[in-house]
Amino acid sequence: MAPKALIFLALFSLIAIGSVADTHESDSGLVLNFYKDSCPQAEDIIREQVGLLYKRHKNTAFSWLRNIFHDCAVESCDASLLLDSTRRVLSEKETDRSFGLRNFRYLETIKEALERECPGVVSCADILVLSGRDGIVALGGPYIPLKTGRRDGRRSRADILEQYLPDHNESMTVVLERFNNIGIDTPGVVALLGSHSVGRTHCVKLVHRLYPAVDPALDPGHVEHMLHKCPDAIPDPKAVQYVRNDRGTPMKLDNNYYRNILDNKGLLIVDHQLANDKRTKPYVKKMAKSQDYFFKHFGRAITILTENNPLTGTKGEIRKQCNVANKHH
């Protein structure tokens, strides 16, 4: 699937909390509006670039949202996901869990715009988080006031990635435990999985529910659509064969996902489990009824996720390019 994993926040709803707490430091060492003196235009530049890129390439927003999950869930929110492989170390981007992750070059586009304005100031870790935040808004989700001040890590965590990132066919116990370990409670996990309301799933990740026999838990009408999109029992991973996660509102982050999975139209095993496990089903039902309830818990979860063990102060570095660590002579 992909290297760093899902998404989380603290107190808000659809409206930003404003600037009352601009200088309030959290336990993580992060603050709201960290760049207000060193690069006052930083967040505006990121927002502008996200908007321009989204107009040209709609699927960038899915990528930015997914980046938060895959980077921040794996030990630290430090942009280790973005590092390329070296002769000795595999990139997180190239692991099986990162299957389908793409559009990394557009983060470099944002980095270049920031470097022109404020060279060597804004970290790739903050770019990853803030582009994800603005991507959520582009998809119709809530604006989440996220703190900044992260610095960039210098090493890939491909070797430990699977200890942190739950796979799409893990048990619900494993999924809950992985996120509970970084402070995300059960409704937060249910809300994070609401990210499956946008984007698409490659047939490689679905065929075990279709071949050699159809999973009886799937809605028969939905099976017909899935078989049409995934006609091969062994699909080519490089082929453009996929199913939209939500056929009704595929480009919109909303609570339609929860109605779909209650109707047995979830594509992945984890979607089916979420709707049927006694620990998560009550929250699925609440989120299916109330988008505000979904957004509230989604925001909290994204906040917690993005504040997971960041590098701050003198730890880490500010990369010159997001895909390579700085050279130290």
N, C-alpha and C positions, 0 to 999 in steps of 0.2 A: 504494500500500500504506500506509505510515505513516512519520511524521517521524523519530523517533529509533530507533535500531535494536537488537538482541539482548541477551547476558547472561553473568557470570564471578566466582572466589575464590582463596585461598592454601593453607593446610594444614588439612585436616579431612576428616570423612567424614559419618556421620549424626549424630555427637555434637558439640555445641558445644565449643569449645576451653576454655571457662571464662574466668576473669577474670585469668589470669596476666599477659596482655599488655595489661591495661586502659589503661595509660598509655604503651604503646610507640607512638611516632610513626613513621609510614611516610614514605617519600619524598614521598608526595602531600601531606603536611601533615595528614592525617586521623589520628584515634586511635580506639581502641575506647572506648565509653562517654564520649564528648565532653561530654555534658550532665550528667554525674554531680553537678556542683556547681550549675550554672546552672538546671537543670530536671530533678531526679533522677527524676521520674516519666515523662519524655518517652517512652522506649521502651515502657514499660508501657501508656501511654495509646494509643500507635499500635497496639500489639498488640491491646489491648482493642477499639478501634474497628474494626480489620480483622476481628476475630472477629464483632462484632455485624453489620457490613455484609455479611460473607460469609454469615451465616445467612439474611439477608433477600434477598440478591442474589448467587447463586453465581457469576455471571459476572464479578463484580468482581475475583476473584483472577486471571483471565486478563488483565484490563486492567492490573492492577498489575504483573504480570510483563512484559507487553509494554511498559509505560511505561519500564522500565529500558533495554530495547533501544533504544527510539526516542529517549530523552533522552540516555543516556550514550554512545551510539555516535557522536553528532554533535558532535564537537570537544570537548565538555566536559559533565560530569555536573552541570549547574547549573539544572535545572528550566526551561530555556528552552522546552521542549515545552509547558509549561502556560500560557504567555502567550497572551492573546487577540489577535486582529488589531486593529490601529489603523487610522486613516485612511491612514497611509503604509506600514505594514509588515504583511505577511501572517503569520498565525500558522502555526507548524509543524503544528498540529492540522488545518489546512485544506488541506494539500498532498495530492497523490495518494498519496504514500507512507504517509500517515496514515489512509488509507481503513480504516474499521472501528474505529478507536480511539474509545473512549467511556468513560463513567463518571468523567469528570474531576470532576464535582460531588462525588463522594464523597471525593476528596482534600481538597476544601474543608471537608467535614464534619470530617475528621481535624484539619485546620489550626485550625478553630474550637475544637475540644476542647482543643488545645494552647494556643491563645491565652488561653483561660479560666484555665488553670493557670499559664502562664508567658508573658505577653505579649511579643512581639517577640524571642523567644529561638531558637526552633527553625525552621530554614530549610525552605522547600518542597522543596529538593533532597534534604535528608535524609528528609523525609516520603515523597517519591517512592521513594527507595531502600529505606527500612525497610518501607514498605507492600508493596513488591515482595518483600522477604525474607520477610515474614510471610504473604504470599499464597502463596509457594512452599510453605511449611509446611502451609497450609490445603489445598493440593492434594496433600499426601502426599509432598512433596519434602523434601530435607534442610534442616536449620537451618544457615544460613551466618552466622558471626559477622562482621558488616560494620562497618567503621569509619565514624565520623561527623565532623562539623565542616565540612561543605560550606556554602557560601553561594550565594545566588541570583544568577543572571545577570539583566541588564536588557534583553536584546534577543533577538528571534527569530532563528533560523538557517535559516529557510525557504529563503533564497536559495542556501545551500550544502549543504543537506541531502542532495541526491542524490550529492554527492561522497563521502559517508560511509556512507549507508545502502544496502546492497545490496538490489536488488529480488528478487522471488520467481522471476524468470526469468533472472537474471544467470548467467553462466558460473561454474563452481566456482572457476576461477582468480581471478575478481573477488571472489567471496565470501571466499576465503581471504586475499587481499591486504588487503581492507578491515579484516579483524579482526587479521591479523598486524601491521598498522600501529599498532594500539594494544596490542600485546603478547600477543594471544591466539593460541596455537599451534593446529596442525591438530586434535588431539584436543579442544581447547577449543571450536573452532568446531563440530565434530561434536556435542559435548555441548550447546552453546547451541541448536542446531537441534532438539534433543530437546524444546524448549519447544513444538514442534508436536504433542506428544503430548496437549495439552489445547486446549480452545477449538474454534473452528470457522472455516471459510474460506468467504467469500461466493462465490456462483456467478460473479460478475464476474471473479474471479481464476482460475476453473477452466475456463470454457467453451472457451478456445482448445485445450484438450486433448480436448474432446468434439465440437466442431463446427468446420468442416463434416464432418470425419472424426475418428473416435476415435484417439487416440494409441495405436499398437500396443504401446507399452511398458507400458500399464496392464493390470492383472489383469482379465480379462473379467468375473468375478463382481463386482468392485468397480465396474466401469464401469456395470453395470446399476443399482447403488445411486446412483451419481453422476448418471446420466441421470434417475432418478426425482426426485432432489432439485433438479436443474437442468434443467428441461424446455425452457427457452428459450435459443436461440442468442445472443440479446441480452437478458440479464436486466436488470431494473430495479434500479439501484444502491440504491434506497430500499426495495426489497421485502425481506421476510424470507425470502431464499432462500440457503441455505447447506448445507454438508456438514460434519459433525463430523470433526475431524482424526483421531480415533481412535474407531472405532465400538465397540471392545471396552471401553476404560476412558476414556471421554471427559472425566471429571472428575478424573482422576488423573494426576499427573506421574510417569511411569514409563518403563521401557525398552521397553514394547510398541511404541512408535513405530518403533524400529529393526527389530523383527521385521516390522512392516507394510511398511516401505519395501524390505526385502530380498525381500518377497513381491509387489513392484510395486503396493502399495496406497497409496503416497504421493500426496497430492493435487496438490502443486505441482511444477513443474519442478525446483526446487532440492532437493526431497526425493528425486526420482528420481536426480539427479546425485550426491547424497551417497552413495547406496547403490551406485553404479556406478563412480565415479571412483576410479582406483587409489590416489590419495593419501588418500582418506577411507574407502574400503570396509573396510580392515582394522580401523579404529576402530569403524565401524558394527557389524561382526560381534562385536567385543569387548563393546560396550555392549548388543547384543542378548542376549548370554549372561549379563552381570553388571550388575545394577542398581547395585551398590556402585561398580563401575568408572565407570558413567555419572555417578552422583552426585558422585564425587570430582572428575572433570574439569568437571562442571557448576558445582560450587562454586568451583573455581579460576577458571573463566572469568567467573562473575558477579562475583567479587571484583575481578578486573582491570578489568572493564567499569565497575563502580561507582566505581573509583578513577581513572578516565580524566580527567586534567587538571582536577581540581576547583578551584573558587575557594575559597580559605581565607584566614584572617587578616583583613586589612582589604579584600580584594578583594570585589567584588559587594556584596550587601546581604541583609538578612533581610526578605523581603516581608511586608507586612501581609495581603495576599490573594494566593493563589498564581497567579491568572490575570492580575494586573496588576502592573507594576513600581511601586515607591513613587514618589510625587510629590516632587520636590526643588524647594524654592522658593529 
